Amino acid sequence: MVSVTLSNVVEPHCWEVGQMPLFKKRKEKVLELKKKEQLELLKEGLKTGKAKQVYKVLIRDPLVGIKEDYWELSEEQVKKWVDEESIAYVNLHYEGGQPQYSFVSKTLWEKWDKVEEIMLNPTLSSEEQAQAIEKLVEG
């Protein structure tokens, strides 16, 4: 099951079905649907103008692993973060119990295990960590 949000949303968002984000007060309907039903609903919404273009988003959640969702993204976000397969990649982390979402490049997403190793290495300074991650992404 995945969550689908039908609304005119400016910022990306994602949450488990039945939970509303604490950082936003929105009036929108969150539906629990099977993927086939979800895609049919989205196609109908696009035809009737009740939904905007949505993109598949892969979310790396440290608690549950990789989740898939569909978000409405701005043109700027699409240009910067959506790949050739119309997929955006996001890492989720928690600050003070609140979910925080960060877009990442596909390259960084694919090498995230190595990025985590670098970030958790206590012998590296912040500068050395940044250099190692940059080198990892480039090569």
MOFEN-V912704 format. One record per residue. N is the residue number from 0. RES is the residue in three letters. SS is DSSP state (H for helix, E for strand, C for the rest). NEAR is the number of other C-alpha atoms within 10 Angstrom. Layout:
# MOFEN-V912704
<<N;RES;SS;NEAR> <N;RES;SS;NEAR>>
This chain:
# MOFEN-V912704
<<0;MET;C;12> <1;VAL;E;17> <2;SER;E;21> <3;VAL;E;23> <4;THR;E;21> <5;LEU;E;19> <6;SER;C;15> <7;ASN;C;11> <8;VAL;C;16> <9;VAL;C;9> <10;GLU;C;10> <11;PRO;C;15> <12;HIS;C;17> <13;CYS;C;21> <14;TRP;C;15> <15;GLU;C;11> <16;VAL;C;15> <17;GLY;C;10> <18;GLN;C;9> <19;MET;C;15> <20;PRO;C;14> <21;LEU;C;9> <22;PHE;C;9> <23;LYS;C;8> <24;LYS;C;8> <25;ARG;C;11> <26;LYS;C;9> <27;GLU;C;12> <28;LYS;E;11> <29;VAL;E;18> <30;LEU;E;15> <31;GLU;E;16> <32;LEU;E;15> <33;LYS;C;12> <34;LYS;H;13> <35;LYS;H;8> <36;GLU;H;11> <37;GLN;H;18> <38;LEU;H;14> <39;GLU;H;11> <40;LEU;H;16> <41;LEU;H;20> <42;LYS;H;16> <43;GLU;H;13> <44;GLY;H;15> <45;LEU;H;14> <46;LYS;H;11> <47;THR;H;10> <48;GLY;C;10> <49;LYS;C;12> <50;ALA;C;19> <51;LYS;C;19> <52;GLN;C;14> <53;VAL;E;18> <54;TYR;E;17> <55;LYS;E;16> <56;VAL;E;22> <57;LEU;E;18> <58;ILE;E;22> <59;ARG;E;20> <60;ASP;E;16> <61;PRO;C;11> <62;LEU;C;9> <63;VAL;C;8> <64;GLY;E;9> <65;ILE;E;13> <66;LYS;E;13> <67;GLU;E;16> <68;ASP;E;19> <69;TYR;E;23> <70;TRP;E;21> <71;GLU;E;23> <72;LEU;C;22> <73;SER;C;15> <74;GLU;H;10> <75;GLU;H;9> <76;GLN;H;14> <77;VAL;H;16> <78;LYS;H;10> <79;LYS;H;13> <80;TRP;H;19> <81;VAL;C;22> <82;ASP;C;13> <83;GLU;C;7> <84;GLU;C;8> <85;SER;C;12> <86;ILE;E;18> <87;ALA;E;26> <88;TYR;E;23> <89;VAL;E;22> <90;ASN;E;17> <91;LEU;E;17> <92;HIS;E;15> <93;TYR;E;12> <94;GLU;E;7> <95;GLY;C;6> <96;GLY;C;7> <97;GLN;E;11> <98;PRO;E;16> <99;GLN;E;14> <100;TYR;E;18> <101;SER;E;12> <102;PHE;E;19> <103;VAL;E;17> <104;SER;C;15> <105;LYS;H;17> <106;THR;H;13> <107;LEU;H;17> <108;TRP;H;19> <109;GLU;H;13> <110;LYS;C;13> <111;TRP;H;16> <112;ASP;H;11> <113;LYS;H;14> <114;VAL;H;20> <115;GLU;H;11> <116;GLU;H;12> <117;ILE;H;20> <118;MET;H;17> <119;LEU;C;11> <120;ASN;C;11> <121;PRO;C;10> <122;THR;C;9> <123;LEU;C;13> <124;SER;C;11> <125;SER;H;12> <126;GLU;H;9> <127;GLU;H;13> <128;GLN;H;19> <129;ALA;H;15> <130;GLN;H;13> <131;ALA;H;17> <132;ILE;H;21> <133;GLU;H;13> <134;LYS;H;10> <135;LEU;H;15> <136;VAL;H;16> <137;GLU;H;9> <138;GLY;C;7>>
